[in-house]
Amino acid sequence: MSQSTRDKLIISAIKVFSEKGFYNTKVSDIVQEAGVAQGTFYIYFKSKEEIFLRIVQLIVSNMVGIIDKYSDVEDKPSKTIKLFARDIFKIMYEYKEIAYIFFFQVICVGSQFQDVYFDTSDKIKQFYLKKLESRPDKEILSEILIGYGKRLVEFGMLRENKPYLKIVDEFEKAVDLLIGD
């Protein structure tokens, strides 16, 4: 039962954060949505910051799973990178509101959010470096792919509300232009 209560709180927090944003969400909103007493929240989490960090960590865990899934794929780098990006963008779309809060509201709140951001960016960079290992320009290509992917998420997806397939198409065109194998 403990795990299901924790899960219920996380699912409720995702819903409430998505509707109200980080700053307008109160612990009382989360527990009301979950249908549990406020004291129950504090058995599992110390604060709304902690539950939000846990949500971000769950999303990042999914992203790391995608990195692992494609790390050992032996195919053309451009093909593998495109498949990888499709899956990453899919997760970002699935948790679009949480991504918005993360990028535009809480990345400045505390170092733990910055650590998650930089660690995830580094894992993605290492993935690109591995896929592009035969290229003498792999460092710069990796940085360009990370930067462009981030821009597509922040501006294309979160600000301009472009459809998933449009974001994927734009990224794939960049991969063709940069790697073109």
Buried (B, 14 or more C-beta within 10 A) or exposed (E): EEEEBBEBBBBBBBBBBBEBBBEEBEBEBBBEBBEBEEEBBEEBBEEBBEBBBBBBEEBBEBBBEBBEEBEEEEEEBBBBBBBBBBBBBBBBBEBBBBBBBBBBBBBEBEEBBEEBBEEBBEBBBEBBBBBBEEBEEBEEBBEBBBEBBBEBBBEBBBEEEBEBEBBBEBBBEBBEEBBEE
